[in-house]
Amino acid sequence: MAKDDESKGLESPGTGRGGRFAALSALAGRVLLVERAWPPLVWALAVAALFLAISWLGVWVYAPRALRIGGVVLFALALIVALAPLVRLRWPGARDITARLDRDAGAGHRPATSLADSLA
């Protein structure tokens, strides 16, 4: 088998330069989305963990009714405030994705951004 035939057999469809860049761009977009969503989710998890810790300690059993209601409302509001930034969460733009690819490439010549450049 010739060398060209071997390379064609090993390369699956969509893994050429354009396919590889599209796959890396999609992955970088998902990573950026997770990085943006992570901090609010951690705060919401912290609020839920604090609520569970107080519940497991039995504070609600010994607290008066008004304090129980106020505590649950307070924790619900804290959870809403912690999750509020997720409402404004949007998919990263193409500029953010290519900037991320350039930063992670470690090359000084901006390889991902240069693909979108055009000649003057």
C-alpha positions as CSV (number, residue, x, y, z in Angstrom):
1,M,0.0,0.0,0.0
2,A,1.3,3.4,-0.8
3,K,2.0,6.0,1.8
4,D,-0.9,8.2,0.6
5,D,-3.3,5.3,0.9
6,E,-2.2,4.6,4.4
7,S,-2.8,8.2,5.6
8,K,-6.2,8.3,4.0
9,G,-7.2,5.1,5.7
10,L,-6.2,6.4,9.1
11,E,-7.9,9.7,8.8
12,S,-11.6,9.5,9.6
13,P,-14.1,11.9,8.0
14,G,-14.3,15.3,9.6
15,T,-10.9,15.1,11.2
16,G,-9.1,17.3,8.7
17,R,-7.9,20.8,9.5
18,G,-11.4,22.3,9.4
19,G,-12.9,19.4,11.3
20,R,-10.2,19.4,14.0
21,F,-10.5,23.2,14.5
22,A,-14.3,22.9,14.7
23,A,-14.0,20.2,17.3
24,L,-11.5,22.2,19.3
25,S,-13.7,25.3,19.1
26,A,-16.7,23.4,20.3
27,L,-14.7,21.9,23.2
28,A,-13.3,25.4,24.1
29,G,-16.8,26.8,24.0
30,R,-18.1,24.1,26.4
31,V,-15.1,24.7,28.7
32,L,-15.7,28.4,28.7
33,L,-19.4,27.9,29.5
34,V,-18.6,25.5,32.4
35,E,-16.0,28.0,33.7
36,R,-18.6,30.8,33.7
37,A,-21.3,28.6,35.3
38,W,-19.1,27.0,38.0
39,P,-18.9,29.9,40.5
40,P,-22.7,30.4,40.9
41,L,-23.1,26.6,41.2
42,V,-20.5,26.4,43.9
43,W,-22.2,29.1,45.9
44,A,-25.6,27.4,45.5
45,L,-24.0,24.1,46.6
46,A,-22.6,25.9,49.6
47,V,-26.0,27.3,50.6
48,A,-27.6,23.9,50.2
49,A,-24.8,22.3,52.3
50,L,-25.3,24.9,55.0
51,F,-29.0,24.3,55.0
52,L,-28.5,20.5,55.3
53,A,-25.9,21.0,58.1
54,I,-28.3,23.1,60.1
55,S,-31.1,20.6,59.4
56,W,-29.0,17.6,60.5
57,L,-28.1,19.4,63.7
58,G,-31.8,19.6,64.5
59,V,-32.0,23.4,64.8
60,W,-35.4,23.4,63.1
61,V,-36.8,21.1,65.8
62,Y,-36.0,23.4,68.7
63,A,-36.6,26.7,66.9
64,P,-39.9,28.5,67.2
65,R,-42.2,28.4,64.2
66,A,-41.5,31.9,63.1
67,L,-37.8,31.3,63.1
68,R,-38.2,28.1,61.1
69,I,-40.2,29.9,58.5
70,G,-37.8,32.8,58.4
71,G,-34.8,30.4,58.1
72,V,-36.3,28.5,55.3
73,V,-37.2,31.7,53.5
74,L,-33.7,33.1,54.1
75,F,-32.1,30.0,52.7
76,A,-34.5,30.0,49.6
77,L,-33.6,33.6,49.0
78,A,-29.9,32.9,49.3
79,L,-30.2,30.0,46.9
80,I,-32.0,32.3,44.4
81,V,-29.3,35.0,44.8
82,A,-26.6,32.4,44.3
83,L,-28.2,31.0,41.1
84,A,-29.2,34.4,39.7
85,P,-26.0,34.9,37.6
86,L,-27.0,31.7,35.6
87,V,-29.9,33.7,34.1
88,R,-27.4,35.9,32.2
89,L,-25.2,33.0,31.2
90,R,-24.7,32.9,27.4
91,W,-22.7,30.7,25.1
92,P,-19.3,32.2,24.5
93,G,-18.8,34.2,21.3
94,A,-16.4,33.2,18.5
95,R,-13.9,35.9,19.7
96,D,-13.8,34.4,23.2
97,I,-13.4,30.9,21.8
98,T,-10.5,31.8,19.5
99,A,-8.9,33.8,22.3
100,R,-9.1,30.8,24.5
101,L,-7.6,28.6,21.9
102,D,-4.8,31.1,21.3
103,R,-4.1,31.3,25.0
104,D,-4.0,27.6,25.5
105,A,-1.8,27.0,22.4
106,G,1.0,28.9,24.1
107,A,2.2,30.2,20.7
108,G,2.9,33.9,20.4
109,H,1.6,34.2,16.9
110,R,-2.1,33.7,17.7
111,P,-2.7,30.6,15.5
112,A,-6.5,30.3,16.0
113,T,-7.2,34.0,15.5
114,S,-5.0,34.1,12.3
115,L,-7.4,31.6,10.6
116,A,-10.1,34.3,10.5
117,D,-7.7,37.0,9.2
118,S,-8.0,38.1,5.6
119,L,-5.6,39.8,3.3
120,A,-5.9,43.5,2.8
